[in-house]
Amino acid sequence: MKRPPLFITLLALASMPLSPATYMDDIRDAASLPEAGDHRLLIVAPDTLELRITSSRRGHGERPSHADWIDDNTHLPNTAMPGIGDLAVDGGTLAITAVGFKRSVLHAPLGGGEFTLSNSLIVRLAAPLAPGALVTVTNPGGDKWPATFAFSATFSPDRLGPAIHVNQVGYELGETKRAHVGYWLGDLGELDLAAGTAFELVDTSTSSTVHSGNLTHRPDSGYTYSPAPYQEVFQADFTSFDTPGEYRLHVPGLGASYPFEIRAGIDGTFARNDAA
């Protein structure tokens, strides 16, 4: 499967409840380059988990420091790639139906040297998680990642959701206001969503819903290869909402976005340089 382009976002996403402290911690995470050995569990959807591991590598002369699961010659998974039988969710009480993989380069210095990779195992569950559930993924055989790695997260309805893509610069009063919902799951394809799924805007200061609507299907076009990417992308249009403030976009089951502003002059703020 040919890998589609990445969504361009400023999101570094966590599976945890939203709070002012969490916002700032994760915004700092987004602005800094992860280091080899960094790892986390993301809850993409009620039945879809992502185990993300950062690795480093110095050219092709060395193997990746972690998640060494791809053959250099064929670019296909090697025998070390984790499968269903290598993983356990909540001690094996939650059944797994599929395991996928994706990898991207986070940093490649000019002139060579050590570069940084993001590696993700995608785990699809047979049944959705219950709201509020604490989920843990382990490797009972102990051979797929270091024993010090822990993958655990809480399925909070308001966790930061990697499938929700808003304009973090903000939205101008009186102008178009749209966000996209979709996520690439590596060799498992795109996250399966449905047109008509509800979305809502939540005021960050009051936690109250101020606007709601339904997602519409927005597949991309123009690709000359198959399968074409971005075919399971959906759009949240909240152009009609024009009250200044700070908000989050929430989609049931998928979590919520980072906070963003709606106000006059927001586009000028992005371009302005306050440096002396």
NORRA-V733474 format. One record per backbone hydrogen bond with DSSP energy under -1.0 kcal/mol. NH is the residue of the N-H (numbers start at 0). CO is the residue of the C=O. E is the energy in kcal/mol with one decimal. If there is no record, write none. Layout:
# NORRA-V733474
NH:CO:E ; NH:CO:E
This chain:
# NORRA-V733474
15:13:-1.1 ; 22:18:-2.9 ; 23:19:-2.0 ; 24:20:-2.5 ; 25:21:-2.6 ; 26:22:-2.3 ; 27:23:-2.2 ; 28:24:-1.8 ; 29:25:-2.2 ; 30:26:-1.4 ; 36:53:-3.0 ; 37:34:-2.5 ; 39:51:-1.8 ; 41:49:-3.0 ; 43:47:-1.4 ; 44:47:-1.8 ; 47:44:-1.8 ; 48:122:-2.9 ; 49:41:-2.7 ; 50:120:-2.8 ; 51:39:-2.6 ; 52:118:-3.2 ; 53:37:-2.8 ; 54:116:-2.3 ; 56:114:-2.1 ; 64:55:-2.4 ; 68:66:-2.0 ; 70:75:-2.9 ; 74:70:-2.1 ; 77:68:-2.1 ; 80:77:-1.9 ; 85:82:-1.5 ; 86:83:-1.2 ; 87:137:-2.1 ; 89:135:-3.3 ; 92:89:-1.3 ; 93:88:-1.8 ; 96:123:-2.8 ; 97:123:-1.2 ; 99:121:-2.8 ; 101:119:-1.9 ; 103:117:-2.1 ; 105:115:-2.7 ; 106:115:-1.6 ; 111:108:-1.4 ; 114:56:-3.0 ; 115:106:-2.3 ; 116:54:-3.2 ; 117:103:-3.1 ; 118:52:-2.7 ; 119:101:-2.8 ; 120:50:-2.5 ; 121:99:-2.3 ; 122:48:-2.5 ; 123:97:-2.7 ; 124:46:-2.9 ; 125:94:-2.4 ; 128:45:-2.4 ; 131:154:-3.0 ; 132:129:-2.2 ; 134:152:-3.0 ; 136:150:-2.3 ; 137:87:-2.6 ; 141:138:-2.0 ; 148:145:-1.8 ; 152:134:-2.2 ; 153:14:-1.0 ; 154:132:-3.2 ; 155:153:-2.2 ; 158:155:-1.6 ; 160:255:-2.7 ; 163:160:-1.6 ; 164:179:-3.0 ; 170:260:-2.4 ; 174:171:-1.7 ; 178:235:-2.0 ; 179:164:-2.3 ; 180:233:-3.0 ; 181:162:-2.3 ; 184:188:-3.5 ; 186:100:-1.5 ; 187:184:-1.5 ; 188:185:-2.0 ; 190:182:-3.0 ; 195:214:-2.6 ; 196:193:-1.5 ; 198:212:-2.4 ; 199:249:-2.2 ; 200:210:-2.9 ; 201:247:-2.6 ; 202:207:-2.7 ; 203:245:-2.0 ; 206:202:-2.6 ; 209:200:-2.5 ; 210:200:-1.0 ; 212:198:-2.2 ; 214:196:-3.4 ; 215:234:-2.0 ; 217:232:-3.2 ; 219:229:-2.7 ; 233:180:-2.7 ; 234:215:-3.1 ; 235:178:-2.9 ; 237:176:-2.5 ; 240:237:-1.6 ; 244:261:-2.0 ; 246:259:-3.0 ; 247:201:-1.8 ; 249:199:-3.0 ; 250:254:-2.6 ; 253:250:-2.0 ; 254:250:-1.2 ; 255:158:-2.8 ; 256:248:-1.9 ; 259:246:-2.4 ; 261:244:-2.5 ; 262:170:-1.9 ; 265:262:-1.1 ; 268:264:-1.6 ; 269:265:-1.3 ; 270:266:-1.1 ; 271:267:-1.6
